Amino acid sequence: MNLLHLDSSPRAERSQSRKLTRDFVEAFALTHPGLTVTYRDAGHDLIPGVTEEWIAAAFTPEANRSKDQREVLRLSDTLVDELLAADTLVIGVPMYNFGIPAQLKAWIDQVVRAGRTFSSETMEGLANGKSAVLVVTAGGEYTDQSPSDFVVPYLRQVLAFIGITDVSVIRVGGHDQEAMIRTLESARRTMATLAAAA
Ligand SMILES: Cc1cc2nc3c(=O)[nH]c(=O)nc-3n(C[C@H](O)[C@H](O)[C@H](O)COP(=O)(O)O)c2cc1C
């Protein structure tokens, strides 16, 4: 079994999402002997945004791509390969200004690829048979009913677009100590349940 562990916080030791994804992967590895973990640190090893050359290359059929175009897509191909090889994705997501951080958006723009993760003919997702766990940290407390949360609805939409609909969400956040402790305890319970599942 393969797990892709993706962090997107620019913070290091202070990052809550990093700590939680690390704990989750540790718990998951204990219940899944032989697990292969691929780590991608989009928060520190910055992924570039797409360019005009990238778009032209991505929409040129593979057999017709020039050497330069193949080079332009090299990182994207690696990121797509990592995604397609994974059975489970664990994504650490700090909420930034009600949405996802630019670091994570850059990863998404590189992996949502016509002909590789979605079909531009049928508009169906090609990255099927995977599950995703989103670890979302925020300064405030949000639920699936919060109209100002653009993190989870957006990630559910874009993951579904490429074929990933089995998505679990773990949220941690709150302005006061009580909310913080409560959401952390709930996160730990959900993480244990998810890690124990086959
Ligand atoms: C630039 C920036 C924007 C933020 N925007 C929000 C926000 O819109 N809503 C919120 O509840 N918290 C917001 N926060 C707080 C972070 O979501 C919170 O600190 C979270 O723990 C960050 O994840 P990390 O600990 O993994 O870095 C923001 C923080 C930063 C630095």
Ligand as a Chemical Component Dictionary entry (heavy atoms), coordinates in Angstrom:
data_LIG
# 
_chem_comp.id                   LIG 
_chem_comp.type                 NON-POLYMER 
_chem_comp.pdbx_formal_charge   0 
_chem_comp.three_letter_code    LIG 
# 
loop_
_chem_comp_atom.comp_id 
_chem_comp_atom.atom_id 
_chem_comp_atom.alt_atom_id 
_chem_comp_atom.type_symbol 
_chem_comp_atom.charge 
_chem_comp_atom.model_Cartn_x 
_chem_comp_atom.model_Cartn_y 
_chem_comp_atom.model_Cartn_z 
_chem_comp_atom.pdbx_ordinal 
LIG C1  C1  C 0 -1.685 34.467 6.020  1  
LIG C2  C2  C 0 -2.597 33.784 7.019  2  
LIG C3  C3  C 0 -3.960 33.777 6.789  3  
LIG C4  C4  C 0 -4.817 33.148 7.692  4  
LIG N1  N1  N 0 -6.159 33.150 7.436  5  
LIG C5  C5  C 0 -6.997 32.540 8.308  6  
LIG C6  C6  C 0 -8.410 32.526 8.070  7  
LIG O1  O1  O 0 -8.919 33.019 7.068  8  
LIG N2  N2  N 0 -9.208 31.936 8.994  9  
LIG C7  C7  C 0 -8.702 31.337 10.113 10 
LIG O2  O2  O 0 -9.475 30.802 10.915 11 
LIG N3  N3  N 0 -7.367 31.314 10.362 12 
LIG C8  C8  C 0 -6.509 31.891 9.484  13 
LIG N4  N4  N 0 -5.156 31.877 9.711  14 
LIG C9  C9  C 0 -4.633 31.097 10.859 15 
LIG C10 C10 C 0 -4.071 29.748 10.408 16 
LIG O3  O3  O 0 -5.016 29.005 9.674  17 
LIG C11 C11 C 0 -3.635 28.929 11.638 18 
LIG O4  O4  O 0 -2.549 29.607 12.250 19 
LIG C12 C12 C 0 -3.225 27.507 11.292 20 
LIG O5  O5  O 0 -2.841 26.848 12.483 21 
LIG C13 C13 C 0 -2.097 27.475 10.288 22 
LIG O6  O6  O 0 -1.688 26.127 10.016 23 
LIG P1  P1  P 0 -0.222 25.632 10.477 24 
LIG O7  O7  O 0 -0.250 25.664 11.992 25 
LIG O8  O8  O 0 -0.099 24.257 9.961  26 
LIG O9  O9  O 0 0.778  26.570 9.906  27 
LIG C14 C14 C 0 -4.288 32.510 8.842  28 
LIG C15 C15 C 0 -2.906 32.529 9.063  29 
LIG C16 C16 C 0 -2.056 33.157 8.160  30 
LIG C17 C17 C 0 -0.581 33.161 8.435  31 
# 
loop_
_chem_comp_bond.comp_id 
_chem_comp_bond.atom_id_1 
_chem_comp_bond.atom_id_2 
_chem_comp_bond.value_order 
_chem_comp_bond.pdbx_ordinal 
LIG C1  C2  SING 1  
LIG C2  C3  SING 2  
LIG C2  C16 DOUB 3  
LIG C3  C4  DOUB 4  
LIG C4  N1  SING 5  
LIG C4  C14 SING 6  
LIG N1  C5  DOUB 7  
LIG C5  C6  SING 8  
LIG C5  C8  SING 9  
LIG C6  O1  DOUB 10 
LIG C6  N2  SING 11 
LIG N2  C7  SING 12 
LIG C7  O2  DOUB 13 
LIG C7  N3  SING 14 
LIG N3  C8  DOUB 15 
LIG C8  N4  SING 16 
LIG N4  C9  SING 17 
LIG N4  C14 SING 18 
LIG C9  C10 SING 19 
LIG C10 O3  SING 20 
LIG C10 C11 SING 21 
LIG C11 O4  SING 22 
LIG C11 C12 SING 23 
LIG C12 O5  SING 24 
LIG C12 C13 SING 25 
LIG C13 O6  SING 26 
LIG O6  P1  SING 27 
LIG P1  O7  DOUB 28 
LIG P1  O8  SING 29 
LIG P1  O9  SING 30 
LIG C14 C15 DOUB 31 
LIG C15 C16 SING 32 
LIG C16 C17 SING 33 
# 
